[in-house]
């Protein structure tokens, strides 16, 4: 669910708290290693590559979630968005499902509520 209050979760993930199981972000599995994206790449470009490689958005934002709280165009432009910070580095989390059915979070930084999703910082498998 997209909600400005969930920014703390994205912030904790960005700060390096390992996901369950102690996986290292970006190198957790062979699937993670084969993600067709790179750190520092624009999320818009990474998204195109994920979709072209058969990945699916695993989070669907409902209209009422997009309208609640702070107005953020990223919510409407990127339905896979799970949460965003509206302070600091502008961290966002986008949820994806691999062609094999594994769920992943992609964390970006540097975006803004005007619609810029930022650049890819890291990704990791979700439980």
QUIRA-V370417 format. One record per residue. PHI is phi in whole degrees, 0 to 359 (none if undefined). OMEGA is omega in whole degrees, 0 to 359 (none if undefined). D_CENTER is the distance of its C-alpha to the mean C-alpha in Angstrom with 1 decimal. Layout:
BEGIN
phi;omega;d_center
PHI;OMEGA;D_CENTER
PHI;OMEGA;D_CENTER
END
This chain:
BEGIN
phi;omega;d_center
none;178;12.2
281;179;11.2
201;180;13.5
305;181;14.2
292;180;15.7
280;178;12.6
300;179;11.7
299;179;13.9
296;179;11.7
298;179;8.7
297;178;11.8
296;178;13.4
296;181;10.6
294;183;10.7
288;172;14.4
103;175;14.8
293;184;15.5
293;174;15.5
292;182;14.1
308;180;17.0
91;176;19.5
71;180;19.2
293;175;17.0
274;180;16.3
306;178;12.7
75;181;12.8
228;189;16.3
292;183;16.2
215;176;17.8
298;177;19.3
294;179;16.6
297;180;14.0
294;183;16.6
266;175;17.0
303;184;13.5
277;181;14.6
233;181;12.3
225;174;13.3
298;180;12.5
89;179;13.5
283;177;13.0
297;180;12.0
297;180;8.8
302;178;11.4
292;180;13.3
300;180;10.7
298;178;9.9
300;180;13.7
294;178;14.2
298;180;12.0
298;180;13.9
294;180;17.1
272;176;16.8
92;176;16.8
283;179;13.2
239;175;12.5
289;183;10.0
254;177;10.4
231;178;9.8
246;180;12.4
282;176;12.8
274;182;16.6
305;181;18.5
293;176;19.9
290;180;16.5
292;184;15.9
272;183;19.4
280;174;19.5
69;183;19.6
291;177;18.4
286;183;18.3
221;182;15.0
297;179;15.1
301;180;11.3
299;181;11.7
278;184;14.4
279;186;13.1
230;185;9.7
297;178;10.5
276;182;7.4
292;180;6.0
254;179;6.8
196;177;7.8
214;173;8.8
266;178;11.7
252;178;14.6
220;174;16.4
59;184;16.6
284;181;14.0
65;182;11.9
289;175;8.8
225;175;5.7
239;178;2.9
238;184;2.2
258;183;5.2
227;175;7.7
238;181;11.4
289;176;13.6
301;178;17.0
274;177;18.5
94;178;16.7
280;180;14.5
262;181;11.1
227;172;8.2
251;174;5.0
248;181;3.5
257;177;4.3
241;173;6.3
222;174;9.7
84;179;12.6
279;177;11.6
211;184;13.9
291;176;14.7
286;176;16.9
127;179;14.1
282;181;12.9
279;178;9.1
90;181;10.2
242;181;10.2
292;176;8.3
258;182;9.4
195;174;8.8
209;181;7.7
198;179;9.7
288;176;11.3
260;179;11.3
294;none;14.9
END
